[in-house]
């Protein structure tokens, strides 16, 4: 049996094993691959960087547990930036399953940054029906969420001091894995004029560009690549950067495998 015939008959389990090793190595020993900053990511970063200390920001964490490997690094970078700037962060979600994912990442980063719940941040939770809840927040935040997730009266929370409706927030960041951004733009930004940023899974990024081109959002942080760019702007290397190292290496490995497979097919093909 020739070498190329052996390639075609290679047990796929060996390929799976090599893939696992290739993915693990950059996580154990980071490669530090270069990251180029795109204007899309800088549009979100600069919008937050230019906010005065103490400004209120709304972060809608609209992603499911299955998307946490991609969305958590982006959310962590965003929240780290906000807390570094001493912004007052209000978290919420417009999808039911976003309560767990959103509350978890907000609690994790706030604890790491030494922030106090109620003063530096809070999490409002979820209200049914996306468009209706967004419209309602545009009219009155306190009537929409009379208490936060922890039972505190939203009208007396220091973190919400001076915030009565959506337009009172200095910025709105939407971390999403589906089309919730559409509703935030249509029923939020269009009505109130609040500045909006999109942080989304890579597959959702193309859907954000029409809003970016229409200047309805300031920028787009798309997938692990966008998250790694945001981390570079912050001067840190965290989950997104590590994920991009593994992603880059596995892509190169798969390209090599595809090339070898095609050569083997051509070499062994009977004319």
Steps between C-alpha positions, in 0.01 A plus 500: 500500500642838398536799732207682339275196536589490870405866528154431359447206734629677812276433800315824574558449871865590448389827344271569796790436738729739315225765493463471879876539548523792257217682680643435846859609440430875443280504811773343715780698336355820344653586165437874516401526135468861377156663501408785264248753633207569266296824492188300591638393838660835565159660447366324810820544701534873428135568578548358850851636547375854437225484763557706818556309823173408670295494179214247499522223240242232417630155399243261355639147526284322244668166441431136582719262705614328179659826384696571819837383355470772237300769681644481853849620392347799321274581795792464741717739298215751474417488872868520595524816291189649660617428853850632425334824395289496818180505298171404664394174335140380477462152357183340365379262230206477258513119471399260781816286492715813508431540871744230604775581251471875550489493878793257517741701285405828667553351847832345393651819359363731770647278770834488321501880469390555860171670412202531734152389397243776516760777482728403210275250322171313509318239297134563423411160359247428224165632384285309250453616140810668360355792309243588766758494781741718301223751426404493867858572612500793259204643691591406858769266626358496853152405383643221286731366770363605839772293668827357380579129492580512873180670616639853538278794410636640172382852586745515793803313361814720488612330178184632331522851641378743233382218272127497436479367146709357220624831363658582838762230447823628347540179298324172425708189430313198364679165537296260288491172311178568309308794354421686823714789371230568240244575770743708703571716194140522374325558834791644697759689300258627236261637761736630770825564313705301753842393370519124435780247454468143370700215654391180330589150390693485173201359311286799607758766413392545134151591619642789704669674207187662353452675836868597507486638145187697590687639805238353735771317697853617578678172431501120491696250708455175309587159647830400660689709244319814612542402862876455456520845341314650794738325740799641311356851531469438874857370516403153622513145366200303622254238374438653156872530418567144615206378295627678190842332536331158500264600219784621278707185554210261442408684179853454369492131594168449322634671187796260497269201547275612213797551269642155585160338451453653158851408389445143621174478307662625179801272542291187552218576259461250223486669161 
